[in-house]
Amino acid sequence: FGWVRVAWDKKTDKYVAVKIMKKAEIIKMKQVDHIMNENNILASIDHPFIITMEGFTQDDRYLYLVIEFVRGGEMFTYLWGIGKFEPKQA
């Protein structure tokens, strides 16, 4: 129910990832609680191995989650492609 775009943050002078999610799709897929939990967890976590959330906003149709930009995409997608981590990778 969304996509990710890379944006330039003028305040910090660095790239960020903007996760854009369509509200209608979130409701249709019954993922409201999931998205709220994602937002709350990212807002409260400060750990070097987990991306940081820079901010969150919304308009009438979309939710926008501004997160730290990390090249390479999601670990889930990577793991899905390889099947499992070898002990050395883990």
PyMOL CGO cylinders between C-alpha atoms (Angstrom):
from pymol import cmd
from pymol.cgo import CYLINDER

trace = [
    CYLINDER, 0.00, 0.00, 0.00, 2.87, 2.35, -0.57, 0.3, 1, 1, 1, 1, 1, 1,
    CYLINDER, 2.87, 2.35, -0.57, 6.24, 3.10, -2.02, 0.3, 1, 1, 1, 1, 1, 1,
    CYLINDER, 6.24, 3.10, -2.02, 9.53, 4.68, -0.97, 0.3, 1, 1, 1, 1, 1, 1,
    CYLINDER, 9.53, 4.68, -0.97, 11.17, 7.73, -2.52, 0.3, 1, 1, 1, 1, 1, 1,
    CYLINDER, 11.17, 7.73, -2.52, 14.56, 9.26, -1.84, 0.3, 1, 1, 1, 1, 1, 1,
    CYLINDER, 14.56, 9.26, -1.84, 14.51, 12.94, -0.90, 0.3, 1, 1, 1, 1, 1, 1,
    CYLINDER, 14.51, 12.94, -0.90, 17.07, 15.58, 0.03, 0.3, 1, 1, 1, 1, 1, 1,
    CYLINDER, 17.07, 15.58, 0.03, 16.71, 17.06, 3.51, 0.3, 1, 1, 1, 1, 1, 1,
    CYLINDER, 16.71, 17.06, 3.51, 17.85, 20.68, 3.28, 0.3, 1, 1, 1, 1, 1, 1,
    CYLINDER, 17.85, 20.68, 3.28, 18.08, 21.04, 7.08, 0.3, 1, 1, 1, 1, 1, 1,
    CYLINDER, 18.08, 21.04, 7.08, 20.50, 18.15, 7.59, 0.3, 1, 1, 1, 1, 1, 1,
    CYLINDER, 20.50, 18.15, 7.59, 22.07, 18.29, 4.12, 0.3, 1, 1, 1, 1, 1, 1,
    CYLINDER, 22.07, 18.29, 4.12, 21.61, 14.55, 3.58, 0.3, 1, 1, 1, 1, 1, 1,
    CYLINDER, 21.61, 14.55, 3.58, 19.36, 12.06, 1.82, 0.3, 1, 1, 1, 1, 1, 1,
    CYLINDER, 19.36, 12.06, 1.82, 16.32, 10.58, 3.56, 0.3, 1, 1, 1, 1, 1, 1,
    CYLINDER, 16.32, 10.58, 3.56, 13.81, 7.92, 2.54, 0.3, 1, 1, 1, 1, 1, 1,
    CYLINDER, 13.81, 7.92, 2.54, 10.16, 8.94, 2.41, 0.3, 1, 1, 1, 1, 1, 1,
    CYLINDER, 10.16, 8.94, 2.41, 7.76, 6.03, 2.80, 0.3, 1, 1, 1, 1, 1, 1,
    CYLINDER, 7.76, 6.03, 2.80, 4.44, 7.07, 1.23, 0.3, 1, 1, 1, 1, 1, 1,
    CYLINDER, 4.44, 7.07, 1.23, 1.39, 5.02, 2.13, 0.3, 1, 1, 1, 1, 1, 1,
    CYLINDER, 1.39, 5.02, 2.13, -2.12, 5.38, 0.78, 0.3, 1, 1, 1, 1, 1, 1,
    CYLINDER, -2.12, 5.38, 0.78, -4.64, 5.69, 3.61, 0.3, 1, 1, 1, 1, 1, 1,
    CYLINDER, -4.64, 5.69, 3.61, -7.44, 3.99, 1.66, 0.3, 1, 1, 1, 1, 1, 1,
    CYLINDER, -7.44, 3.99, 1.66, -5.23, 0.92, 1.04, 0.3, 1, 1, 1, 1, 1, 1,
    CYLINDER, -5.23, 0.92, 1.04, -4.18, 0.73, 4.68, 0.3, 1, 1, 1, 1, 1, 1,
    CYLINDER, -4.18, 0.73, 4.68, -7.83, 0.69, 5.74, 0.3, 1, 1, 1, 1, 1, 1,
    CYLINDER, -7.83, 0.69, 5.74, -8.83, -1.74, 2.97, 0.3, 1, 1, 1, 1, 1, 1,
    CYLINDER, -8.83, -1.74, 2.97, -6.06, -4.19, 3.97, 0.3, 1, 1, 1, 1, 1, 1,
    CYLINDER, -6.06, -4.19, 3.97, -6.92, -3.78, 7.68, 0.3, 1, 1, 1, 1, 1, 1,
    CYLINDER, -6.92, -3.78, 7.68, -3.40, -2.63, 8.49, 0.3, 1, 1, 1, 1, 1, 1,
    CYLINDER, -3.40, -2.63, 8.49, -4.21, 0.47, 10.56, 0.3, 1, 1, 1, 1, 1, 1,
    CYLINDER, -4.21, 0.47, 10.56, -2.89, -1.04, 13.81, 0.3, 1, 1, 1, 1, 1, 1,
    CYLINDER, -2.89, -1.04, 13.81, 0.20, -2.35, 12.03, 0.3, 1, 1, 1, 1, 1, 1,
    CYLINDER, 0.20, -2.35, 12.03, 1.07, 1.08, 10.62, 0.3, 1, 1, 1, 1, 1, 1,
    CYLINDER, 1.07, 1.08, 10.62, 0.39, 2.82, 13.93, 0.3, 1, 1, 1, 1, 1, 1,
    CYLINDER, 0.39, 2.82, 13.93, 2.67, 0.32, 15.68, 0.3, 1, 1, 1, 1, 1, 1,
    CYLINDER, 2.67, 0.32, 15.68, 5.40, 0.84, 13.07, 0.3, 1, 1, 1, 1, 1, 1,
    CYLINDER, 5.40, 0.84, 13.07, 5.22, 4.60, 13.62, 0.3, 1, 1, 1, 1, 1, 1,
    CYLINDER, 5.22, 4.60, 13.62, 5.24, 4.31, 17.42, 0.3, 1, 1, 1, 1, 1, 1,
    CYLINDER, 5.24, 4.31, 17.42, 8.10, 1.81, 17.50, 0.3, 1, 1, 1, 1, 1, 1,
    CYLINDER, 8.10, 1.81, 17.50, 10.31, 3.77, 15.10, 0.3, 1, 1, 1, 1, 1, 1,
    CYLINDER, 10.31, 3.77, 15.10, 9.61, 6.99, 17.01, 0.3, 1, 1, 1, 1, 1, 1,
    CYLINDER, 9.61, 6.99, 17.01, 10.71, 5.43, 20.31, 0.3, 1, 1, 1, 1, 1, 1,
    CYLINDER, 10.71, 5.43, 20.31, 13.79, 3.44, 19.23, 0.3, 1, 1, 1, 1, 1, 1,
    CYLINDER, 13.79, 3.44, 19.23, 17.35, 4.74, 19.19, 0.3, 1, 1, 1, 1, 1, 1,
    CYLINDER, 17.35, 4.74, 19.19, 19.69, 1.91, 18.23, 0.3, 1, 1, 1, 1, 1, 1,
    CYLINDER, 19.69, 1.91, 18.23, 22.65, 1.83, 15.81, 0.3, 1, 1, 1, 1, 1, 1,
    CYLINDER, 22.65, 1.83, 15.81, 21.33, -1.26, 13.97, 0.3, 1, 1, 1, 1, 1, 1,
    CYLINDER, 21.33, -1.26, 13.97, 17.80, 0.07, 13.38, 0.3, 1, 1, 1, 1, 1, 1,
    CYLINDER, 17.80, 0.07, 13.38, 16.92, 2.93, 11.05, 0.3, 1, 1, 1, 1, 1, 1,
    CYLINDER, 16.92, 2.93, 11.05, 15.88, 6.18, 12.66, 0.3, 1, 1, 1, 1, 1, 1,
    CYLINDER, 15.88, 6.18, 12.66, 12.64, 7.95, 11.94, 0.3, 1, 1, 1, 1, 1, 1,
    CYLINDER, 12.64, 7.95, 11.94, 13.20, 11.60, 11.11, 0.3, 1, 1, 1, 1, 1, 1,
    CYLINDER, 13.20, 11.60, 11.11, 9.53, 12.54, 11.06, 0.3, 1, 1, 1, 1, 1, 1,
    CYLINDER, 9.53, 12.54, 11.06, 5.97, 11.72, 10.15, 0.3, 1, 1, 1, 1, 1, 1,
    CYLINDER, 5.97, 11.72, 10.15, 3.19, 13.68, 8.48, 0.3, 1, 1, 1, 1, 1, 1,
    CYLINDER, 3.19, 13.68, 8.48, -0.01, 13.12, 6.53, 0.3, 1, 1, 1, 1, 1, 1,
    CYLINDER, -0.01, 13.12, 6.53, -2.49, 14.76, 4.20, 0.3, 1, 1, 1, 1, 1, 1,
    CYLINDER, -2.49, 14.76, 4.20, -6.01, 13.76, 3.12, 0.3, 1, 1, 1, 1, 1, 1,
    CYLINDER, -6.01, 13.76, 3.12, -4.86, 10.74, 1.08, 0.3, 1, 1, 1, 1, 1, 1,
    CYLINDER, -4.86, 10.74, 1.08, -1.39, 9.70, 2.23, 0.3, 1, 1, 1, 1, 1, 1,
    CYLINDER, -1.39, 9.70, 2.23, 0.80, 9.05, 5.25, 0.3, 1, 1, 1, 1, 1, 1,
    CYLINDER, 0.80, 9.05, 5.25, 4.45, 10.07, 4.95, 0.3, 1, 1, 1, 1, 1, 1,
    CYLINDER, 4.45, 10.07, 4.95, 7.11, 8.44, 7.09, 0.3, 1, 1, 1, 1, 1, 1,
    CYLINDER, 7.11, 8.44, 7.09, 10.52, 10.14, 6.79, 0.3, 1, 1, 1, 1, 1, 1,
    CYLINDER, 10.52, 10.14, 6.79, 13.26, 7.69, 7.73, 0.3, 1, 1, 1, 1, 1, 1,
    CYLINDER, 13.26, 7.69, 7.73, 17.01, 7.39, 7.56, 0.3, 1, 1, 1, 1, 1, 1,
    CYLINDER, 17.01, 7.39, 7.56, 18.20, 6.55, 4.03, 0.3, 1, 1, 1, 1, 1, 1,
    CYLINDER, 18.20, 6.55, 4.03, 20.15, 3.30, 3.81, 0.3, 1, 1, 1, 1, 1, 1,
    CYLINDER, 20.15, 3.30, 3.81, 21.30, 1.98, 0.44, 0.3, 1, 1, 1, 1, 1, 1,
    CYLINDER, 21.30, 1.98, 0.44, 20.36, -1.58, -0.48, 0.3, 1, 1, 1, 1, 1, 1,
    CYLINDER, 20.36, -1.58, -0.48, 16.68, -1.72, 0.37, 0.3, 1, 1, 1, 1, 1, 1,
    CYLINDER, 16.68, -1.72, 0.37, 14.88, -3.70, 3.02, 0.3, 1, 1, 1, 1, 1, 1,
    CYLINDER, 14.88, -3.70, 3.02, 16.50, -6.62, 4.79, 0.3, 1, 1, 1, 1, 1, 1,
    CYLINDER, 16.50, -6.62, 4.79, 13.21, -8.53, 4.37, 0.3, 1, 1, 1, 1, 1, 1,
    CYLINDER, 13.21, -8.53, 4.37, 13.52, -8.31, 0.57, 0.3, 1, 1, 1, 1, 1, 1,
    CYLINDER, 13.52, -8.31, 0.57, 17.15, -9.40, 0.70, 0.3, 1, 1, 1, 1, 1, 1,
    CYLINDER, 17.15, -9.40, 0.70, 16.39, -12.29, 3.04, 0.3, 1, 1, 1, 1, 1, 1,
    CYLINDER, 16.39, -12.29, 3.04, 13.45, -13.36, 0.88, 0.3, 1, 1, 1, 1, 1, 1,
    CYLINDER, 13.45, -13.36, 0.88, 15.80, -13.66, -2.09, 0.3, 1, 1, 1, 1, 1, 1,
    CYLINDER, 15.80, -13.66, -2.09, 18.53, -15.67, -0.36, 0.3, 1, 1, 1, 1, 1, 1,
    CYLINDER, 18.53, -15.67, -0.36, 16.30, -17.81, 1.87, 0.3, 1, 1, 1, 1, 1, 1,
    CYLINDER, 16.30, -17.81, 1.87, 18.32, -17.63, 5.08, 0.3, 1, 1, 1, 1, 1, 1,
    CYLINDER, 18.32, -17.63, 5.08, 21.42, -16.06, 6.56, 0.3, 1, 1, 1, 1, 1, 1,
    CYLINDER, 21.42, -16.06, 6.56, 24.56, -18.10, 6.94, 0.3, 1, 1, 1, 1, 1, 1,
    CYLINDER, 24.56, -18.10, 6.94, 25.93, -18.10, 10.52, 0.3, 1, 1, 1, 1, 1, 1,
    CYLINDER, 25.93, -18.10, 10.52, 28.71, -15.67, 9.51, 0.3, 1, 1, 1, 1, 1, 1,
    CYLINDER, 28.71, -15.67, 9.51, 26.15, -13.21, 8.07, 0.3, 1, 1, 1, 1, 1, 1,
    CYLINDER, 26.15, -13.21, 8.07, 23.93, -13.45, 11.13, 0.3, 1, 1, 1, 1, 1, 1,
]
cmd.load_cgo(trace, "trace")
